């Protein structure tokens, strides 16, 4: 009984991972100087830097912009991941039991 349940959970976990890989989030900073794209698996997919919108001599500014932008895009990815996990849990519960754990 539990073997089948565990196998089903592994399949759902893989399905969730594939779904999260398809959900894209992005962050743009400093008027488009920095653009970062990630997926809901919290994998960075792309980083673009427009040098014309930066002071090219200020490496510290670039580092700060990258740090802030990366953290923001990862926050967005985490929020999407949590939303999808909540949807998956709600789909597993029998009808009418969605509020069983405090309103999943």
Secondary structure, DSSP 8 states (H G I E B T S, - for coil): -HHHHHHHHHHHHHHHHHHHHH-EEEEEEGGGTEEEEEETTS-EEEEEE-GGGS-TT-HHHHHHHHHHHHHHHHHHHHHHHHHHHHHHHHHHS-TT-TTTTS--
